Amino acid sequence: MTKLTLSISDPNTLLVHRAATGGLALALDALSPDDAPLSWQVTEDEVRLSWEGSDRDAITWLVRSTYQLENGYLNVPALNLDSQGRYTFTQGVTSTLLQHSQQRSLAKTTRPIRFLIEDGQPEITLEFRPVLDCYYTRDLKEAFTSKGKFKSAIPLKGHHLPGLVECFINGPYKESPSGFVALLFLPLACGYYKLPGPGLRSALAIPEVTNLKEWVILRRNFSGQPYEQFRATGSGEAGLRFLLEDKVGDNAQKMGVQYCEVYQLGKQTWDGNQPYLKQAVYRIRAKPEMLELYQTARAFFPSRVQVADTETKRTWLATSKVLAWLAENLISDRPWYCGFFEFQKSENIYKADREGLTKMTDRLTEDEKVLFDAVKGAFGSLLREEILLTKDQGRTFDVESYAKTKKKAIYRLQRHNTKQQFSSALVDFLCRFQSGAATGKGIEIARWIHSDDNWRQARDLALLAIATYKKKSQDSSEESELGDKASESEFDSEGLEMNLLD
């Protein structure tokens, strides 16, 4: 009799082994032991397998009962995949673990498929290459001797351990039979995400599993990944999305997901054959406050269906670059707006994203809000002066005038690269263009900027205040940032409502 024990408490196991053991536990939970050529027992931290006869027959039955090819998709009954889930799982596995052509065969021609992302929106049009066969439906002959027994050391390649590269001196990495069996079920535990370019890029999220039984119970409720969830804005956001999807209620710890690792896969200059090589690894811990802030941001920066060609009516799903930048800050324990100075110089911020940033400013701390409101009010005063000046000159303050004014204000604050220079420029800006929000706040603003070297954050906040500026509504009880000299009616007649920000 052969017996194997796979333990997530074994100190010699890696994160992928623990996640893969969770995948095995999930696969076993969906199988009936009555007709199986092996028996099993799953505890909180172990999976115990035993069988009589050939090792090859027992493991081949287990793998083929877990993975099936149906209508060109790689289907896993244990995951309870719906139509979109089968597509995203197949695309995810074939662009990460089974990316190499030796590990799977795809049809030469594609077939069109359509998914509805949101009611009332056009369907997404995609091209899909059906899977003809793959590693998990083959014989696994490299693991067994001619007599059907496990080899003492089994050679592994990248489809078992992501990013694994063979050593040309010592040969391939070799695994024990128990480790090899566990890694066969790693695809069941992972999250898969398609990333925006350049080139083909994908992300593979691997969870930390600390309790097999609870993880299986909660994972069963996950009926597949919709296409909208499959399209992540970046690797950091993919990790946050994975942790949030595995979060049940307000207690992520029920699933045992303390953290996850995200492998960013894409092109490397040293290999011209494979498009999905390891580019970076992100380690992301599940912090409740971080996930809450990400969940808020995700609602403010949703993906949107776009029509790529008005004649063919082909559609695609556009994702927000702002969300990708914001997620990178969250996983790095930085304020969500950190680096806006560099971001706004390199990326266009469109209306929808600008509205999302405006809503996100409600999550600023009290100290941050003081500086933000002061700069926002000062910019309103600058805008009032420009409106009155153009009126005196007999000109119209139009969209182009507004853009020039905003560019001028941003340049005042972004061109300084030291704390002393920026502090001086900020004081000059707040004194030159006074606002009620800055009255009596000078010492408070100076204290925050000069403590903990916060001046770069202050620069980001100042630029964010200008970039997201909008006038207060007419029914607001507060004083208009445009001041008493420019009436609301005059401001509206010049077309300077929210469309000025478009």
TORLOMAR-817206 format. One line per field, with one value per residue (C-alpha): x, y, z; residue number from 1. Coordinates in Angstrom, 3 decimals. Example, Ala and Ser with C-alpha at 12.3 -4.5 7.8 and 13.67 -1.06 7.14 Angstrom:
2
xx: 12.300_13.670
yy: -4.500_-1.060
zz: 7.800_7.140
k: 1_2
end
This chain:
502
xx: 0.000_1.175_0.542_1.141_0.699_0.567_0.792_0.519_2.354_5.474_8.284_9.820_6.821_6.611_3.611_2.725_2.721_0.317_-1.973_-1.768_-2.672_-5.748_-6.534_-6.207_-8.537_-11.073_-10.792_-11.291_-14.324_-16.083_-15.324_-17.147_-14.918_-17.213_-15.738_-12.309_-9.122_-7.791_-8.985_-8.388_-8.779_-8.698_-7.984_-7.404_-3.752_-3.258_-4.447_-3.755_-3.917_-3.595_-4.155_-3.382_-1.709_-0.158_0.790_0.287_-3.269_-4.318_-2.881_-3.990_-7.555_-7.435_-6.105_-8.453_-11.410_-10.442_-9.614_-11.808_-11.870_-15.344_-16.093_-12.572_-12.556_-10.555_-13.301_-12.986_-16.229_-14.911_-14.883_-18.514_-17.672_-20.287_-19.849_-17.671_-15.823_-14.858_-13.467_-11.507_-10.161_-9.049_-7.481_-5.866_-4.278_-3.095_-1.439_0.301_0.916_0.337_1.640_4.213_3.049_4.533_2.101_-1.094_-2.396_-4.744_-6.892_-5.393_-8.539_-10.432_-14.119_-16.039_-17.709_-19.756_-20.255_-22.684_-20.844_-23.653_-27.340_-28.059_-24.497_-23.243_-21.833_-18.083_-16.790_-13.827_-11.879_-11.199_-8.855_-10.250_-7.955_-7.409_-5.401_-3.171_-0.734_-3.423_-5.223_-2.071_-0.229_2.190_4.794_7.776_6.648_6.573_8.825_8.004_6.333_3.979_5.733_6.676_10.192_12.059_12.794_10.453_11.684_9.549_9.135_7.469_3.922_4.340_6.206_5.573_8.737_10.833_13.869_15.924_19.569_21.654_24.440_22.456_19.484_15.791_14.459_13.269_10.379_9.290_6.200_4.055_5.152_4.566_1.046_0.159_1.388_-0.895_-3.801_-2.296_-4.549_-7.629_-6.327_-5.019_-6.546_-5.932_-5.917_-5.303_-3.186_-2.984_0.064_2.691_2.554_0.818_0.788_-0.988_-0.996_-1.180_-2.328_-1.357_-3.031_-1.665_-3.929_-3.834_-6.940_-7.883_-11.419_-12.545_-10.829_-12.671_-16.061_-15.736_-14.023_-16.965_-19.124_-16.943_-18.634_-16.046_-14.500_-16.552_-14.731_-14.943_-13.068_-10.558_-9.447_-7.226_-5.586_-2.222_-0.493_-1.014_-4.697_-4.939_-3.692_-6.125_-8.952_-8.040_-7.987_-11.261_-12.981_-11.873_-13.074_-16.376_-18.332_-15.903_-13.671_-11.028_-9.335_-12.092_-10.596_-7.093_-5.903_-3.334_-1.647_-1.056_1.753_1.131_3.380_3.434_4.123_5.106_7.811_11.499_14.232_16.328_13.660_11.972_9.806_7.576_5.388_4.548_7.807_8.128_8.661_7.920_6.549_4.217_3.566_0.311_-1.064_-4.815_-5.299_-8.949_-8.440_-6.521_-9.194_-11.945_-10.222_-9.606_-13.246_-14.268_-11.822_-12.952_-16.508_-15.240_-13.092_-15.157_-14.363_-16.422_-17.557_-16.178_-17.046_-13.766_-15.206_-18.535_-18.860_-18.169_-19.577_-16.669_-16.485_-13.861_-13.537_-11.601_-9.918_-8.753_-5.062_-5.859_-7.011_-3.745_-1.683_-3.841_-3.586_0.221_0.148_-2.149_-0.065_3.050_1.484_1.577_-1.233_-3.533_-2.707_1.075_2.959_0.202_2.946_4.548_1.294_-0.478_2.538_2.607_-1.081_-4.198_-6.875_-10.276_-13.572_-14.735_-11.414_-11.381_-14.812_-13.556_-10.554_-12.874_-14.900_-11.736_-10.721_-13.470_-11.143_-8.368_-7.269_-7.970_-4.462_-4.551_-7.983_-6.782_-4.063_-6.276_-9.080_-6.640_-5.122_-8.540_-9.806_-6.687_-7.178_-10.779_-9.492_-7.016_-9.858_-11.983_-9.189_-8.746_-12.494_-12.678_-9.533_-10.809_-14.171_-12.484_-10.574_-13.782_-12.912_-14.743_-13.315_-13.819_-12.610_-9.229_-8.792_-9.623_-7.086_-4.365_-5.200_-5.068_-1.795_-0.311_-1.361_0.016_3.324_3.631_3.685_5.145_8.410_10.080_12.102_13.133_11.137_12.354_11.463_8.033_7.200_8.095_6.008_3.037_3.158_3.363_0.395_-1.804_-0.915_-1.284_-4.670_-6.379_-9.256_-11.423_-10.286_-6.698_-7.586_-5.942_-4.504_-0.977_0.731_-1.226_-0.277_3.395_3.558_2.191_4.460_7.634_6.866_8.008_9.200_5.627_6.391_6.153_2.749_1.797_2.858_0.753_-2.250_-1.847_-1.775_-4.675_-6.725_-6.192_-6.740_-10.048_-11.325_-14.980_-17.117_-19.576_-23.206_-25.630_-27.677_-24.606_-24.802_-21.052_-19.426_-18.488_-14.782_-15.136_-15.740_-18.343_-17.206_-18.119_-21.769_-23.031_-25.107_-22.067_-20.057_-22.729_-23.302_-19.694_-20.150_-17.921_-19.950_-18.532_-18.006_-14.950_-13.252_-14.011
yy: 0.000_3.513_6.333_10.050_12.830_16.429_18.914_22.689_22.784_21.156_23.764_22.491_23.487_26.658_28.944_27.207_23.789_25.015_26.588_23.459_21.265_23.431_22.823_19.073_19.229_21.084_18.523_15.619_17.307_17.126_13.403_10.323_7.793_4.873_4.121_5.663_3.541_5.409_6.668_10.003_11.983_15.770_17.518_21.160_20.986_17.671_15.627_11.906_9.651_5.878_3.212_-0.324_-1.135_1.163_4.715_5.804_4.441_6.103_9.542_9.474_8.730_11.559_14.129_13.150_13.242_16.791_18.276_17.819_19.273_20.324_22.194_23.612_24.754_23.385_22.630_21.731_20.430_21.240_24.958_24.983_27.254_29.172_30.152_33.185_31.291_28.502_31.070_33.070_29.912_28.448_31.708_32.217_28.768_28.753_32.167_31.333_27.737_26.161_28.981_26.920_25.155_21.888_21.967_22.506_22.407_25.080_25.100_26.983_29.000_31.167_31.367_34.455_34.585_37.294_38.181_40.608_42.695_44.956_45.217_47.930_47.885_46.263_42.773_42.215_40.570_38.195_35.690_32.308_29.504_26.187_23.910_20.546_18.930_19.943_18.596_17.729_15.417_13.513_10.524_12.310_9.774_11.753_11.010_7.204_4.280_1.740_-0.332_2.460_3.422_6.963_8.050_9.094_12.529_13.920_16.678_19.817_22.660_26.057_24.742_23.304_26.166_29.590_31.282_28.149_28.180_25.065_25.166_24.150_22.864_20.914_20.056_20.558_21.148_17.877_17.300_14.495_12.441_14.218_17.645_16.646_15.398_18.606_20.861_19.113_20.889_24.355_25.731_25.209_27.544_30.438_33.590_34.592_38.076_39.639_42.794_45.737_46.084_46.710_43.319_40.277_40.308_38.313_37.930_34.785_35.188_32.446_32.475_31.518_28.681_28.045_25.892_23.354_22.585_26.174_27.146_24.397_25.337_28.967_28.329_26.195_29.317_30.935_29.935_31.241_34.532_36.866_38.496_41.927_40.527_38.832_42.185_43.800_47.195_46.016_43.373_45.199_45.656_41.977_40.985_43.304_42.032_38.427_39.073_40.982_38.221_35.649_37.883_36.694_39.296_41.249_38.328_37.372_35.152_32.525_31.425_31.419_33.970_35.927_37.162_36.271_36.426_37.807_36.789_39.353_37.555_39.155_39.480_39.356_40.536_37.430_35.016_35.542_32.402_32.749_35.835_35.096_35.055_36.258_40.025_40.763_39.238_41.134_40.002_41.479_41.075_41.192_44.279_45.179_48.936_48.479_46.213_48.602_51.538_49.480_48.399_52.057_53.020_50.194_51.508_54.950_53.689_50.936_49.241_50.446_48.844_50.726_50.423_50.026_50.239_51.875_49.925_46.415_47.239_45.422_46.148_45.910_46.577_49.698_49.773_52.745_53.659_55.682_52.526_50.758_53.647_53.876_50.113_50.240_52.814_50.699_47.521_49.574_51.097_54.579_57.154_56.423_59.739_59.308_59.986_62.054_64.541_61.989_60.327_63.447_64.354_61.006_60.086_61.796_62.003_61.703_62.990_59.720_59.232_62.853_62.397_59.271_61.150_63.867_61.280_59.681_62.966_62.356_59.695_62.161_62.541_65.728_67.131_66.240_67.793_71.127_71.486_70.132_72.602_75.504_74.885_74.227_77.568_79.380_77.977_79.185_82.673_82.478_81.395_84.341_86.792_85.328_85.489_89.131_90.000_88.454_90.168_93.567_92.895_92.091_88.441_85.246_82.940_79.658_76.085_76.935_79.781_77.453_74.882_77.536_78.769_75.289_74.531_77.751_76.879_73.346_74.665_77.020_74.040_71.120_72.650_72.571_69.541_70.394_70.966_74.552_75.455_73.834_75.337_78.788_78.301_77.022_79.955_82.370_80.664_80.695_84.323_85.546_83.870_83.879_81.604_81.178_77.568_78.724_81.403_80.635_77.345_78.494_77.022_73.777_73.417_74.239_71.764_68.928_69.651_69.784_66.769_63.361_64.993_65.172_67.815_65.392_64.260_67.920_68.521_65.557_66.862_70.385_69.165_66.810_69.731_71.670_68.672_67.751_71.280_71.993_74.866_74.364_73.809_76.711_75.293_75.045_77.135_77.749_80.655_80.081_79.611_82.135_84.888_87.576_89.531_86.798_85.882_82.362_83.543_85.083_81.951_79.710_81.963_81.550_77.782_77.126_74.439_70.939_70.787_73.012_69.925_67.782
zz: 0.000_-0.828_1.631_1.085_3.620_2.383_5.240_5.090_8.446_7.052_7.373_4.130_2.030_-0.019_-0.425_-3.690_-1.959_0.731_-1.840_-4.008_-1.027_-0.604_-4.281_-3.730_-0.720_-2.851_-5.648_-3.231_-1.702_-5.091_-5.660_-4.421_-2.620_-3.511_-6.940_-6.395_-6.575_-3.533_-0.176_1.525_4.690_4.980_8.288_9.068_8.025_6.200_3.254_3.621_0.567_0.403_-2.252_-3.265_-6.560_-9.118_-8.168_-11.762_-11.946_-8.688_-9.473_-13.117_-12.024_-9.485_-11.968_-14.807_-12.442_-11.526_-14.949_-17.992_-21.475_-22.579_-25.803_-25.887_-22.252_-19.328_-16.855_-13.165_-11.609_-8.125_-9.015_-10.198_-13.126_-15.079_-18.752_-18.067_-15.356_-17.762_-20.190_-17.604_-15.926_-19.255_-20.425_-17.046_-16.831_-20.455_-20.033_-16.743_-15.663_-19.084_-21.246_-23.165_-26.324_-25.031_-22.115_-24.110_-27.670_-28.956_-32.076_-35.013_-35.596_-33.128_-32.500_-31.390_-27.997_-26.309_-22.670_-21.083_-18.499_-17.349_-18.131_-20.659_-22.003_-25.246_-25.012_-24.973_-28.147_-27.749_-29.798_-28.161_-29.237_-27.964_-25.966_-27.672_-24.869_-21.957_-19.387_-16.844_-19.283_-20.283_-18.792_-16.395_-17.480_-16.152_-12.579_-12.750_-13.497_-16.180_-13.443_-12.466_-9.226_-8.206_-8.982_-5.847_-7.372_-10.034_-12.407_-12.504_-14.962_-14.875_-15.107_-11.605_-9.949_-11.531_-12.693_-12.280_-14.569_-15.181_-14.100_-17.109_-14.840_-12.223_-14.410_-13.596_-10.114_-8.570_-6.213_-3.876_-4.793_-2.198_-3.416_-7.039_-6.324_-4.476_-7.307_-9.775_-8.077_-7.780_-10.574_-8.375_-5.667_-7.770_-9.160_-12.788_-14.265_-17.647_-17.428_-19.835_-22.108_-23.262_-24.906_-23.475_-19.698_-17.020_-13.242_-11.124_-7.502_-5.031_-1.585_1.808_3.034_6.791_7.355_4.697_5.858_6.206_2.968_1.049_2.500_1.516_-1.816_-2.916_-2.869_-5.520_-8.791_-11.200_-12.161_-14.393_-17.288_-15.655_-12.620_-14.937_-16.391_-13.747_-14.112_-12.747_-10.648_-7.366_-8.106_-9.096_-5.636_-3.883_-6.057_-5.259_-1.508_-1.698_-3.682_-1.112_1.712_3.189_5.088_7.229_8.173_5.627_8.191_7.929_4.668_6.071_3.505_5.489_2.356_-1.250_-3.769_-7.235_-10.097_-12.886_-16.150_-19.431_-22.047_-21.139_-23.488_-22.864_-24.160_-27.495_-27.382_-24.321_-23.753_-20.096_-18.145_-14.561_-14.425_-10.771_-7.568_-5.208_-1.630_-0.360_3.159_3.760_5.922_6.578_6.228_2.967_1.471_2.578_0.882_-2.252_-2.345_-2.171_-4.922_-7.145_-7.039_-8.076_-10.974_-12.646_-15.927_-18.872_-22.089_-25.085_-28.769_-30.651_-34.162_-34.956_-38.213_-36.926_-33.460_-31.809_-28.106_-25.405_-21.686_-20.701_-17.269_-15.223_-15.012_-11.912_-10.112_-10.989_-9.592_-6.474_-5.831_-6.023_-3.223_-1.065_-1.254_-0.443_2.715_1.208_1.213_-1.710_-3.423_-3.083_-6.313_-7.925_-8.841_-11.194_-12.231_-13.483_-15.614_-17.423_-17.725_-19.031_-16.357_-17.992_-16.685_-15.107_-13.320_-12.186_-10.660_-8.913_-7.520_-6.261_-4.359_-2.994_-1.374_1.172_2.601_3.451_7.073_8.998_8.439_4.761_4.365_5.782_3.155_0.384_1.104_1.435_-2.010_-3.502_-2.185_-3.407_-6.873_-6.770_-5.985_-8.873_-11.132_-9.982_-10.791_-14.264_-14.952_-13.953_-15.915_-19.134_-18.627_-18.229_-21.457_-23.292_-23.750_-22.805_-20.177_-22.027_-21.720_-23.205_-20.720_-17.863_-19.080_-19.260_-15.763_-14.327_-16.104_-14.744_-11.173_-11.417_-12.765_-9.778_-7.397_-9.314_-10.536_-7.092_-5.993_-2.432_0.729_1.069_-2.514_-2.362_1.045_-0.227_-3.379_-1.392_1.043_-1.881_-3.609_-0.488_0.297_-3.254_-3.761_-0.405_0.546_3.597_3.996_4.658_7.218_10.553_9.252_8.427_11.488_11.140_7.465_8.140_11.019_8.883_5.901_8.002_10.217_8.974_5.779_4.417_1.814_-1.119_0.094_0.428_-3.162_-4.301_-2.356_-3.723_-7.311_-6.612_-5.256_-8.483_-10.780_-9.123_-8.583_-9.175_-8.032_-5.237_-6.148_-6.215_-3.371_-1.132_2.021_1.850_0.082_-3.531_-4.191_-6.961_-4.431_-4.129_-7.185_-9.661_-9.343_-9.920_-12.866_-14.564_-13.933_-15.410_-18.408_-19.422_-19.542_-16.549_-14.873_-14.568_-18.338_-17.834_-16.463_-19.495
k: 1_2_3_4_5_6_7_8_9_10_11_12_13_14_15_16_17_18_19_20_21_22_23_24_25_26_27_28_29_30_31_32_33_34_35_36_37_38_39_40_41_42_43_44_45_46_47_48_49_50_51_52_53_54_55_56_57_58_59_60_61_62_63_64_65_66_67_68_69_70_71_72_73_74_75_76_77_78_79_80_81_82_83_84_85_86_87_88_89_90_91_92_93_94_95_96_97_98_99_100_101_102_103_104_105_106_107_108_109_110_111_112_113_114_115_116_117_118_119_120_121_122_123_124_125_126_127_128_129_130_131_132_133_134_135_136_137_138_139_140_141_142_143_144_145_146_147_148_149_150_151_152_153_154_155_156_157_158_159_160_161_162_163_164_165_166_167_168_169_170_171_172_173_174_175_176_177_178_179_180_181_182_183_184_185_186_187_188_189_190_191_192_193_194_195_196_197_198_199_200_201_202_203_204_205_206_207_208_209_210_211_212_213_214_215_216_217_218_219_220_221_222_223_224_225_226_227_228_229_230_231_232_233_234_235_236_237_238_239_240_241_242_243_244_245_246_247_248_249_250_251_252_253_254_255_256_257_258_259_260_261_262_263_264_265_266_267_268_269_270_271_272_273_274_275_276_277_278_279_280_281_282_283_284_285_286_287_288_289_290_291_292_293_294_295_296_297_298_299_300_301_302_303_304_305_306_307_308_309_310_311_312_313_314_315_316_317_318_319_320_321_322_323_324_325_326_327_328_329_330_331_332_333_334_335_336_337_338_339_340_341_342_343_344_345_346_347_348_349_350_351_352_353_354_355_356_357_358_359_360_361_362_363_364_365_366_367_368_369_370_371_372_373_374_375_376_377_378_379_380_381_382_383_384_385_386_387_388_389_390_391_392_393_394_395_396_397_398_399_400_401_402_403_404_405_406_407_408_409_410_411_412_413_414_415_416_417_418_419_420_421_422_423_424_425_426_427_428_429_430_431_432_433_434_435_436_437_438_439_440_441_442_443_444_445_446_447_448_449_450_451_452_453_454_455_456_457_458_459_460_461_462_463_464_465_466_467_468_469_470_471_472_473_474_475_476_477_478_479_480_481_482_483_484_485_486_487_488_489_490_491_492_493_494_495_496_497_498_499_500_501_502
end
